[in-house]
Amino acid sequence: MGTYIETIAEVKTTGGWKVNEAEVFAHPIADWDTVTEDRRPFIENPFYWQSYGMMGFFAGIRNHSETKVLAAPRGLPEDSDENSIQALAPYGHRHDDYGWGLSGSVVQDAPKTVAQRVLECREGLYGHSWLSAAELIGFDYDQAFIDQSEVPPAVTTYREFLGPLYFQHVDALKKLGDPSEVRILFCFNG
């Protein structure tokens, strides 16, 4: 089983942080795939594809290439939109005394803080974190590093390593507003 990334973009408004609903991020549709209702050309979730290189770069998860890490997992911000929290740290599964989820046992109230909700969320989700659009835009992608996942290890740049779809998503973040008021929230599954 692999590791997958779950992502949400949030934009700061006068009413606080809100989930992005604009479909501005290129859908990672494979060459053999076709655009359908489920495979539309643009989606609202950034960086929503399986890439261990990107995961390692974002948070050090599966960092086989030994890239720089933008930020070790730092949890979800306490001021996150409730919809983001429900999507990335779902809570409220019913369990019997053996953890099978079969009885009608009462579900306790959801924890009060975002940090508690992350700690008590569904199994399999981990590495909750966030990055600002400013952090992603401001990184020097033209610097070189030695990709340790290659045999033999090879020199590459972050731009070559992350690929064109990654930069389409970075550019799309700029469309959502001031980079200091746009962020991505994410966690890993698997």
ROMARGU-776283 format. One record per residue (C-alpha): residue number from 0; residue in one letter; x, z, y. Coordinates in steps of 0.1 Angstrom, whole numbers, plus 5000, padded with zeros to 4 digits. Each point is the difference from the previous one (the first is absolute). Example, Ala and Ser with C-alpha at 12.3 -4.5 7.8 and 13.67 -1.06 7.14 Angstrom:
% residues 2
nuke num = 0; residuo = A; px = 5123; pz = 5078; py = 4955;
nuke num = 1; residuo = S; px = 5014; pz = 4993; py = 5034;
***
This chain:
% residues 190
nuke num = 0; residuo = M; px = 5000; pz = 5000; py = 5000;
nuke num = 1; residuo = G; px = 5013; pz = 4992; py = 5035;
nuke num = 2; residuo = T; px = 4998; pz = 5016; py = 5034;
nuke num = 3; residuo = Y; px = 4976; pz = 4986; py = 5026;
nuke num = 4; residuo = I; px = 4997; pz = 5007; py = 5037;
nuke num = 5; residuo = E; px = 4967; pz = 5009; py = 5016;
nuke num = 6; residuo = T; px = 4999; pz = 4994; py = 5038;
nuke num = 7; residuo = I; px = 4979; pz = 5004; py = 5031;
nuke num = 8; residuo = A; px = 5007; pz = 4991; py = 5036;
nuke num = 9; residuo = E; px = 4987; pz = 5023; py = 5027;
nuke num = 10; residuo = V; px = 4997; pz = 4993; py = 5037;
nuke num = 11; residuo = K; px = 4999; pz = 5028; py = 5027;
nuke num = 12; residuo = T; px = 4969; pz = 4998; py = 5021;
nuke num = 13; residuo = T; px = 4986; pz = 5024; py = 5027;
nuke num = 14; residuo = G; px = 4980; pz = 5016; py = 4971;
nuke num = 15; residuo = G; px = 5031; pz = 5005; py = 4979;
nuke num = 16; residuo = W; px = 5015; pz = 4980; py = 4971;
nuke num = 17; residuo = K; px = 4977; pz = 4975; py = 4984;
nuke num = 18; residuo = V; px = 5004; pz = 4978; py = 4969;
nuke num = 19; residuo = N; px = 5008; pz = 4964; py = 5008;
nuke num = 20; residuo = E; px = 4972; pz = 4977; py = 4990;
nuke num = 21; residuo = A; px = 5015; pz = 4967; py = 5014;
nuke num = 22; residuo = E; px = 5010; pz = 4976; py = 4973;
nuke num = 23; residuo = V; px = 5034; pz = 4990; py = 5015;
nuke num = 24; residuo = F; px = 5024; pz = 5005; py = 4970;
nuke num = 25; residuo = A; px = 5008; pz = 4970; py = 4979;
nuke num = 26; residuo = H; px = 4986; pz = 5006; py = 4964;
nuke num = 27; residuo = P; px = 5028; pz = 4998; py = 4974;
nuke num = 28; residuo = I; px = 4984; pz = 4972; py = 4982;
nuke num = 29; residuo = A; px = 5022; pz = 4984; py = 4973;
nuke num = 30; residuo = D; px = 5006; pz = 4962; py = 5000;
nuke num = 31; residuo = W; px = 4978; pz = 4997; py = 4969;
nuke num = 32; residuo = D; px = 4972; pz = 5021; py = 5014;
nuke num = 33; residuo = T; px = 4971; pz = 4986; py = 5021;
nuke num = 34; residuo = V; px = 4982; pz = 5015; py = 5030;
nuke num = 35; residuo = T; px = 4966; pz = 5015; py = 4989;
nuke num = 36; residuo = E; px = 4978; pz = 5028; py = 5013;
nuke num = 37; residuo = D; px = 5023; pz = 5025; py = 4984;
nuke num = 38; residuo = R; px = 5032; pz = 4981; py = 5010;
nuke num = 39; residuo = R; px = 4994; pz = 4992; py = 5037;
nuke num = 40; residuo = P; px = 5030; pz = 4987; py = 5019;
nuke num = 41; residuo = F; px = 5002; pz = 5031; py = 5023;
nuke num = 42; residuo = I; px = 4993; pz = 5037; py = 4992;
nuke num = 43; residuo = E; px = 4999; pz = 5032; py = 5020;
nuke num = 44; residuo = N; px = 5027; pz = 5019; py = 4980;
nuke num = 45; residuo = P; px = 5036; pz = 4994; py = 5008;
nuke num = 46; residuo = F; px = 5028; pz = 4997; py = 4975;
nuke num = 47; residuo = Y; px = 4975; pz = 5001; py = 4971;
nuke num = 48; residuo = W; px = 5021; pz = 4985; py = 4972;
nuke num = 49; residuo = Q; px = 5023; pz = 5013; py = 4973;
nuke num = 50; residuo = S; px = 5036; pz = 4998; py = 5012;
nuke num = 51; residuo = Y; px = 5024; pz = 5027; py = 4989;
nuke num = 52; residuo = G; px = 5024; pz = 4988; py = 5027;
nuke num = 53; residuo = M; px = 4975; pz = 5007; py = 5027;
nuke num = 54; residuo = M; px = 4990; pz = 5033; py = 4984;
nuke num = 55; residuo = G; px = 5036; pz = 5011; py = 4999;
nuke num = 56; residuo = F; px = 5005; pz = 4990; py = 5036;
nuke num = 57; residuo = F; px = 4969; pz = 5017; py = 5012;
nuke num = 58; residuo = A; px = 5004; pz = 5034; py = 4982;
nuke num = 59; residuo = G; px = 5027; pz = 4999; py = 4974;
nuke num = 60; residuo = I; px = 4976; pz = 4994; py = 4971;
nuke num = 61; residuo = R; px = 5015; pz = 4978; py = 4972;
nuke num = 62; residuo = N; px = 5029; pz = 4993; py = 5023;
nuke num = 63; residuo = H; px = 5021; pz = 4982; py = 4974;
nuke num = 64; residuo = S; px = 5016; pz = 4978; py = 5027;
nuke num = 65; residuo = E; px = 5012; pz = 5032; py = 5018;
nuke num = 66; residuo = T; px = 4987; pz = 4988; py = 5034;
nuke num = 67; residuo = K; px = 4999; pz = 5022; py = 5031;
nuke num = 68; residuo = V; px = 4968; pz = 5021; py = 4999;
nuke num = 69; residuo = L; px = 4979; pz = 4999; py = 5032;
nuke num = 70; residuo = A; px = 4985; pz = 5034; py = 4993;
nuke num = 71; residuo = A; px = 4998; pz = 5022; py = 4969;
nuke num = 72; residuo = P; px = 4964; pz = 5007; py = 4992;
nuke num = 73; residuo = R; px = 4987; pz = 5022; py = 5028;
nuke num = 74; residuo = G; px = 4963; pz = 5005; py = 4990;
nuke num = 75; residuo = L; px = 4970; pz = 4986; py = 5019;
nuke num = 76; residuo = P; px = 4996; pz = 5010; py = 5036;
nuke num = 77; residuo = E; px = 4975; pz = 5028; py = 5007;
nuke num = 78; residuo = D; px = 4982; pz = 4977; py = 5025;
nuke num = 79; residuo = S; px = 4994; pz = 4972; py = 4975;
nuke num = 80; residuo = D; px = 4966; pz = 4983; py = 4999;
nuke num = 81; residuo = E; px = 4977; pz = 5016; py = 4974;
nuke num = 82; residuo = N; px = 4995; pz = 4967; py = 4983;
nuke num = 83; residuo = S; px = 5038; pz = 4996; py = 4996;
nuke num = 84; residuo = I; px = 5002; pz = 5035; py = 4985;
nuke num = 85; residuo = Q; px = 4972; pz = 4992; py = 4976;
nuke num = 86; residuo = A; px = 5016; pz = 4968; py = 4989;
nuke num = 87; residuo = L; px = 5036; pz = 5013; py = 4996;
nuke num = 88; residuo = A; px = 4993; pz = 5036; py = 4989;
nuke num = 89; residuo = P; px = 4966; pz = 4999; py = 4983;
nuke num = 90; residuo = Y; px = 4986; pz = 5034; py = 4991;
nuke num = 91; residuo = G; px = 4970; pz = 5014; py = 4981;
nuke num = 92; residuo = H; px = 5004; pz = 4989; py = 4964;
nuke num = 93; residuo = R; px = 4979; pz = 5021; py = 4976;
nuke num = 94; residuo = H; px = 5018; pz = 5017; py = 4972;
nuke num = 95; residuo = D; px = 4990; pz = 5022; py = 4971;
nuke num = 96; residuo = D; px = 5021; pz = 5029; py = 4987;
nuke num = 97; residuo = Y; px = 5023; pz = 4975; py = 4982;
nuke num = 98; residuo = G; px = 5004; pz = 4975; py = 5028;
nuke num = 99; residuo = W; px = 4979; pz = 4973; py = 4983;
nuke num = 100; residuo = G; px = 4975; pz = 4996; py = 5028;
nuke num = 101; residuo = L; px = 4970; pz = 5004; py = 4976;
nuke num = 102; residuo = S; px = 4981; pz = 5031; py = 5011;
nuke num = 103; residuo = G; px = 4980; pz = 5006; py = 5031;
nuke num = 104; residuo = S; px = 5024; pz = 5025; py = 5014;
nuke num = 105; residuo = V; px = 4998; pz = 5005; py = 5037;
nuke num = 106; residuo = V; px = 5026; pz = 4982; py = 5021;
nuke num = 107; residuo = Q; px = 5017; pz = 5023; py = 5025;
nuke num = 108; residuo = D; px = 4999; pz = 4991; py = 5036;
nuke num = 109; residuo = A; px = 5026; pz = 4975; py = 5011;
nuke num = 110; residuo = P; px = 5032; pz = 5017; py = 5014;
nuke num = 111; residuo = K; px = 5000; pz = 5005; py = 5037;
nuke num = 112; residuo = T; px = 5032; pz = 4984; py = 5010;
nuke num = 113; residuo = V; px = 5013; pz = 4965; py = 4993;
nuke num = 114; residuo = A; px = 5031; pz = 5014; py = 4984;
nuke num = 115; residuo = Q; px = 4979; pz = 5021; py = 4976;
nuke num = 116; residuo = R; px = 4978; pz = 4969; py = 4992;
nuke num = 117; residuo = V; px = 5032; pz = 4980; py = 4992;
nuke num = 118; residuo = L; px = 5012; pz = 5028; py = 4977;
nuke num = 119; residuo = E; px = 4967; pz = 5002; py = 4982;
nuke num = 120; residuo = C; px = 4991; pz = 4963; py = 4999;
nuke num = 121; residuo = R; px = 4995; pz = 4978; py = 4969;
nuke num = 122; residuo = E; px = 5027; pz = 4999; py = 4974;
nuke num = 123; residuo = G; px = 5024; pz = 4971; py = 5002;
nuke num = 124; residuo = L; px = 5001; pz = 4998; py = 5038;
nuke num = 125; residuo = Y; px = 5032; pz = 5012; py = 5016;
nuke num = 126; residuo = G; px = 5025; pz = 4994; py = 5027;
nuke num = 127; residuo = H; px = 4974; pz = 5001; py = 5028;
nuke num = 128; residuo = S; px = 5016; pz = 4990; py = 5033;
nuke num = 129; residuo = W; px = 4997; pz = 4979; py = 5031;
nuke num = 130; residuo = L; px = 5020; pz = 4978; py = 5023;
nuke num = 131; residuo = S; px = 4994; pz = 4990; py = 5036;
nuke num = 132; residuo = A; px = 4999; pz = 4963; py = 5008;
nuke num = 133; residuo = A; px = 5027; pz = 5008; py = 5025;
nuke num = 134; residuo = E; px = 5023; pz = 5012; py = 4972;
nuke num = 135; residuo = L; px = 4993; pz = 4968; py = 4980;
nuke num = 136; residuo = I; px = 5004; pz = 4977; py = 5029;
nuke num = 137; residuo = G; px = 5031; pz = 5018; py = 5014;
nuke num = 138; residuo = F; px = 5021; pz = 4998; py = 4968;
nuke num = 139; residuo = D; px = 5030; pz = 4977; py = 5000;
nuke num = 140; residuo = Y; px = 4991; pz = 4977; py = 4971;
nuke num = 141; residuo = D; px = 5030; pz = 4978; py = 5004;
nuke num = 142; residuo = Q; px = 5024; pz = 5027; py = 4989;
nuke num = 143; residuo = A; px = 5016; pz = 4995; py = 4966;
nuke num = 144; residuo = F; px = 5001; pz = 5023; py = 4970;
nuke num = 145; residuo = I; px = 5010; pz = 4998; py = 4964;
nuke num = 146; residuo = D; px = 4970; pz = 4995; py = 4977;
nuke num = 147; residuo = Q; px = 5009; pz = 5022; py = 4971;
nuke num = 148; residuo = S; px = 4972; pz = 4986; py = 4979;
nuke num = 149; residuo = E; px = 5017; pz = 4966; py = 4997;
nuke num = 150; residuo = V; px = 5026; pz = 4993; py = 4972;
nuke num = 151; residuo = P; px = 5026; pz = 5000; py = 5014;
nuke num = 152; residuo = P; px = 4990; pz = 5019; py = 5032;
nuke num = 153; residuo = A; px = 4996; pz = 4975; py = 5028;
nuke num = 154; residuo = V; px = 5001; pz = 5001; py = 5038;
nuke num = 155; residuo = T; px = 4967; pz = 4991; py = 5017;
nuke num = 156; residuo = T; px = 4982; pz = 5008; py = 5032;
nuke num = 157; residuo = Y; px = 4968; pz = 5020; py = 5002;
nuke num = 158; residuo = R; px = 4983; pz = 4968; py = 5014;
nuke num = 159; residuo = E; px = 5010; pz = 4980; py = 4969;
nuke num = 160; residuo = F; px = 4993; pz = 5029; py = 4977;
nuke num = 161; residuo = L; px = 4964; pz = 5008; py = 5012;
nuke num = 162; residuo = G; px = 4990; pz = 4964; py = 5003;
nuke num = 163; residuo = P; px = 4977; pz = 4979; py = 5023;
nuke num = 164; residuo = L; px = 4966; pz = 5017; py = 4991;
nuke num = 165; residuo = Y; px = 5014; pz = 5034; py = 5010;
nuke num = 166; residuo = F; px = 5008; pz = 4986; py = 5035;
nuke num = 167; residuo = Q; px = 4966; pz = 4984; py = 5003;
nuke num = 168; residuo = H; px = 4986; pz = 5035; py = 4996;
nuke num = 169; residuo = V; px = 5024; pz = 5015; py = 5025;
nuke num = 170; residuo = D; px = 4989; pz = 4973; py = 5025;
nuke num = 171; residuo = A; px = 4963; pz = 5007; py = 4992;
nuke num = 172; residuo = L; px = 5005; pz = 5037; py = 5009;
nuke num = 173; residuo = K; px = 5008; pz = 4988; py = 5035;
nuke num = 174; residuo = K; px = 4965; pz = 4985; py = 5003;
nuke num = 175; residuo = L; px = 4984; pz = 5034; py = 4995;
nuke num = 176; residuo = G; px = 5013; pz = 5015; py = 5032;
nuke num = 177; residuo = D; px = 5030; pz = 5019; py = 5015;
nuke num = 178; residuo = P; px = 5024; pz = 5006; py = 4971;
nuke num = 179; residuo = S; px = 5001; pz = 5037; py = 5009;
nuke num = 180; residuo = E; px = 4963; pz = 5002; py = 4995;
nuke num = 181; residuo = V; px = 4999; pz = 4981; py = 4966;
nuke num = 182; residuo = R; px = 5011; pz = 5015; py = 4967;
nuke num = 183; residuo = I; px = 4998; pz = 4994; py = 4963;
nuke num = 184; residuo = L; px = 4990; pz = 5028; py = 4976;
nuke num = 185; residuo = F; px = 5009; pz = 4995; py = 4963;
nuke num = 186; residuo = C; px = 5005; pz = 5016; py = 4967;
nuke num = 187; residuo = F; px = 5011; pz = 4989; py = 4966;
nuke num = 188; residuo = N; px = 4980; pz = 4997; py = 4968;
nuke num = 189; residuo = G; px = 5014; pz = 4999; py = 4965;
***
